[in-house]
Amino acid sequence: MFDRRPTGIQAFSGHSAGEPLARLNSFEGFARSLIIGIIPLLALEALGSKEMVTRAYLIASILTLMITLNFASLERLLHRRWVLTLGVGFTVSATIILIFGNGMVIALAIGLQSAAASLFSVCISLYIMDYIGKKDLIFTESKRLLYTGIAWMIGPTLGLWLWEEYFHWAPFVLTACASLSMLAYFWYLRLGHSLVIQPAKVPSVNVFKIIPRYFEQPALRIAYWITLSRSIFWMSVFIYGPIYVIEADLPSWVAGGLLSLVSGLLLMSPLIRRLSIRFGTRIIIVYAFILTGGSILMLYFTGEPKPIGLLFWVTAAVGGATIDVLGNIPFMRMVKPRERTEMTMIFSTWREASQLLTPLLVSIVLLLAPFEVYYLLLAAILFSAGFMATFLPRRL
């Protein structure tokens, strides 16, 4: 199934085969990380309350979901490389809106930026499964997350520093430039002497026709819940982590430092890979969920935001980073080759589902109880994912 690789990939072998795709992912990660910590603070400043920020993210998630669920139609109309290019256009448009927009128009910018990330995620997942052998997936994923961790370790702090110390527009302009640089590198890979990336050759299908086929497979259901739970956690970190910092009466630069620190935990990727080889991917995923869920539970017991709460955000992120490195492996190893494109379209909706569920769950909690109760709900979600992961095959 992996003999028909494009010419450029043939220049690589084994663990190095995913190097160009890992670099591409780091470009995209850096572009997105520059404004990830600014957006919730900008929304809080423009909308005035945590409830309104949650509402803006809920509206944005609906927009993102509509765009991503039409990925099959987009790929049918455009080659996959043009879908990725369209995502870059969304990012640039979002930065323009964030510079000049105000009020609920920020929800449109959040939606476009999220849709861009989602389209990139679908495309890169398909390329990885097209060009990387199953035995090399864990090495490719750890390298991809290592490169991404470096980008995310720098981006949030740099973005917030530019936003506060120089010009409000500076991080948004830098995001647009970084995103366009990623696109240039992508097209260099596609059109250069070594053709690393080629157009998709598998015909697109309507995503709604294959949803039942995906969820009737127990292993793929578990893989989806693992990635969905992980993403709900990270959505909570990147939306409510910066707000937690402000409510704990800490300077806003600490928010950037927190996001850079938790993102930099992806530098543990080589260690996580070795632990996975030594003890098994399944058991490491289970323990990572226990750590993350337990840390979030401690945030509930901490009560009102306090500086000590940042410690629990960080320990939760250690587990979250571990799941980031290994979380896609169950799907990539267990999906049938003939269904790879179709199943990836369903699997990749974890991002949109988490962007919809996170603000929706927070909105429901805020109607009935203080925000801290959300930590109980989030911990329950994480513990349930850890429990479900115990049913994954041992050979994973």
N, C-alpha and C positions, 0 to 999 in steps of 0.2 A: 503493500500500500504506500510505501514511502520511496519507491524507486524513481518516480517522476518528479524530481525536484528541479526547480529552475536552475539555470546555469550558475548563477552567483552562489547559491547555497552549496553547490558541489565543490566550491573552493574551501568550504568548511567541513568539518567532520566531527562526529561525536558531540561533546559538550560545547564546542565552540560554534555549532551550527546556529544557535539562537543569538549570537552576538549582535548582528545588525538590528534585529527586532528589539533586543534589550536597550540598545542605544536609542532607538526610535521612541520607546516607551519613556525613557528618562527625559527626553525633550518635552514630550507631552506633559509629563508629571511636573516638570519645573514651571511650565507655562501656567498650569492650573494652580499650583501651590502658592504662587505669588499673591493671589487675591483670595485664597480660601479663608484666611483669617479676617480679612477686611470686610468681606461681604456681610456676615452677620452683624458686625459692629456698625457698618454703614446702614444696614436695614434698621437696626435698633435706633440709630440716630435719626433716620428719616421717618420711621413709623411710631417711635415713642414707647413701645412696650414689647415684652417677650411674646405676648399673645398675638400681636400684629405681625411680628417677625415669623412666628409659626404659620400664620395664615398666608403670608407671602410665599413661604416655602411650599405650602400645600398647593397653592395655585401653580407655582413653578413645576412641581412634580407632575401635575396633570398634563401640562404642556409637554414636558419631557417624555412622559409615557406615550402620548399620542404620536410623537415623532419616532420614538424607538420601535413601537409596535408596527410601524410602517417601513421598517428596515428592508423587509423583503421586497416591497414595492419600489423603494428607492434603488435597491440593487438591481432590480429588473430594468428600471429606467436608465440607470447609470452603472458603469463599471464600479467595482468595489473601491478602486482608488479615488473615484470622484465622490463617493459617499464620504470617505475620509476627508477629502478636500472641502466638502460642504460643511463638515464639522468644524474645520478651522474657520470658515466663514461665520459660523455661529459664534465662535469664541470672540472674533474681532468685533462682531456686532454687539455682543454682550458688553465688551469693554467700553464701547462708545456710549451705550445706554447708562452704564454705571458712572461714567464721567459727567454726563449732562442730565441724566434723569433724576427724578425725585418721586416720593410717594410710592404707590403700588406699582408704578412702571418698573420698579426694581425687580418685581416678581418675574417680569418678562426676561430681564437680563439673567436672573438666576436660572430660569428655565432653559434659555439658549445655551448658557455655559454648561449646564448639566447634560443637555442633549448632545452637545459636542463631545463631552467625556464619554457618554454612552455609545455614540457611534464609533468612536475610536476604540472603545473596549471590545465591541462586537468584531470590528475588523481585525484587531490585533489577535484576538482569540482564534479567529478563523485562520489567519496566517500561521500562527504557531502550530495549530493542529494539522495544517496542510503540509508544513515543511519540517516539523520536528518529530522524530521517532518517539514512541511511547517510553522507551527506556531512558531517553534524554530529557523527558519533561521536567523532572524534579530539578535537574541542573539548570535548565533554561529558565524555569520559574524562579529559582533562587537568585540567579544572575540578574534577571529582569527586576526583581524586587530590590536587589542590592543597589543597582543603578538608580532605581526610582527613589530609594531611601536617601541617597546622596542628594538628589534633586529636591526632595521634600524637606530635608534637614535644613537646606539653605533658604528655600523659597518663602515660607510663611514669615520668618523673622525679617528677611530682606524686604518683603512687601510692606509689612507694617511699619518698619523703620522709614522707608521712603514715604509712606503715606502720612506719617506723623511729623517727620523732621524736614521734609522738603516740600514736595507738591502732592496734593491729593491725586492728581492724574498720573503721576510717575509710575506707580506699580501697574496701572492698567495699560499704559503704553508699552511697558516692558513685557507684560503678558502677551499683548498682540504681537510684538516683535519675536518673542520666544516661540509662539505658536506658528508664526510664519516661517521661522527657521526650521521647526520640526517638519513643516510641509515641504520645504526645500530639500531637506535631507531625505524625506520619503520619496520625492520625485527623482532625486539623484539615485537612490537605490533602484527605482523602477526603470529609469531611462539611461543610467550610466552604462559603462562597459560590462559590469557584472550585474545582470538582471536579477536582483535578489527578490523583487516583488513583481508578481504578474497579476493580471486581472483574474477575478474569480471565474472558474470554469463550470462550477456546479450551478444549474438553473435555480432561480429563487422560487420560493413557494409562499403561499399565504400562511402567515404565522398562526392564525386562529384555527387552521385545519389540523395542525400538528400538536396543539396543546394537550389533547387527551392522550396521544401517543407518548408524549414525554412523561406525564404524571402517572401513567399506568406502570412505569418501570420503577420499582422501589429504590434502587440504588441512585437513580437520577433524582428522585424526590428528596432523598437525604442530602445529596450534593447541593440541590437548590436551597434547602433550608439552612445548610451550613453557610453558604455564601450570603443569603438574605440576612441571616442573623448577624453575621460579621458586618455587613454593610449598614444595618440599622445602628449598630454600635458606633461605627465610624461617622455616620451622619450625626449622631448625638454628640460625638466629640467635637466635630468641626463646626456645628451650629451652636451648641450650648456650652462647650468648653470655653470659648472666648467670653461669652456672657457670664459664665461662672467666675472668671477672673475679675471682671468689672464689678460684679456683685459682692466679691470678697474684698473689695476696696484696694485692689492691686492696680498698678499702672497698666495701660493697655499694651505696652511692649512685652509684658509678661505673657499675654495671650499669644503673641507671635512666638515667644520662646517655648511655650508649652506645645504649640502645634509643631514647631521644628523638632523639639525633643522627641515627641511621640512618633513623628514621621521618621526621624533618624534611627528609630529602633529597627527599621528594616535592614540596617547594616548588619543585624544579627543573622541575615539570611544564610550565610555559609554554615554558621553554627547550627541553625535550625535544620538545614539540609543534612548535616552529619547526624544529628539526633534522630531525624526521620529514618535514615539508613540504619542506624544502630537499633532503635526501638520499634520502628514501624510508623508509618504516616498516621494511621488511625489513632494510636494511643497518644501521640503528640497533639493531635487535633482535640481529643477529648480533654486532656489536661489543660490545654490552652483555654478552652471554653470555661473550665472550672475556675481558672485564675481570673479571667475577665469578668465572669459573672459574680464571683466573690468580691472583687474590687468595687464593682458597681453597687453591690449590696452595702458595702462599707460607706459609700457616698450617701446612701439613704440614712444610715445610722448617724452620720456626721451632722445631718440636719441642714440648717441654713449655710450658704456658701462661706467657707473658711479657707485660709491659706493651706491648712493641712490637707484639705480635700484634693489639692493638686497632686499629692502623692498617690492617691487612689486612682486618679485619672491616668497617671503614668503606669502604675502596675497593671491596670486594666489594658492599657495599650501594649504592654509586653505580650500579653496573651493575644491581643488583636493582631499584632504584627506577625506572630507565629501562624495564626490562621490565614493571614494574607499570603504568606509564602506557600502554605500547603493547601489552602482552601479550594483551589481550582483543580487540584490533582485528582480527587475522586471523580469529578465529571470527565476530565480529559482522558483518564485511563479506562473508564467504564462505558463511555458513549460508543455506539457501534460506528465503524468507519463510514458505512454507507449513509448514515443518518447525521453525520457530523455537522453539516451546515444547518440543517433544519433544527436539530436539537440545540445548537449553539444560540440560535435566535431566541429560543425559549429561555435557555439558561441565563443568557445575558440580560434578561429583564429583571434580574435581582437588583440591579442598580435603580431602575425606575420604581420597582415595588418598594424598595427601602426609602426612596425619596418621597413616595406617597404615604407609606405607613408611618414613618417617623413623625412628621408634623401632625398627621391624623391622630395618632395615639396620644401625642402630647396635648392636642386640642381637647380630646375626650377627657384626659386626666385633669386638665385645668378647669373643665366644667364641673368636676365633681370633688376635686381635692387639690391640695398644694402640689406644686411642681415636683417636690421630692418624691412623691408617690410614683412618678414615672421611673425612678431608679429601680423600684421594686419590680415593675413590669418589665423593664429592660433586662434585669438580672434573670427573671423567669424565662425570658426568650432565649438568653444565652445558655442557661442550664439545660433547657429543652433541646437545643441544638447539640450540646455535648452528649446528652443521653442518646439522641438519634444517631450520632456518629459511632456509637458502640455497635451498631448493627451493620456497619460497613464491612466488606469482606476483609479477612485477615491478610490476604495476599496483597492488599493495597499498599 
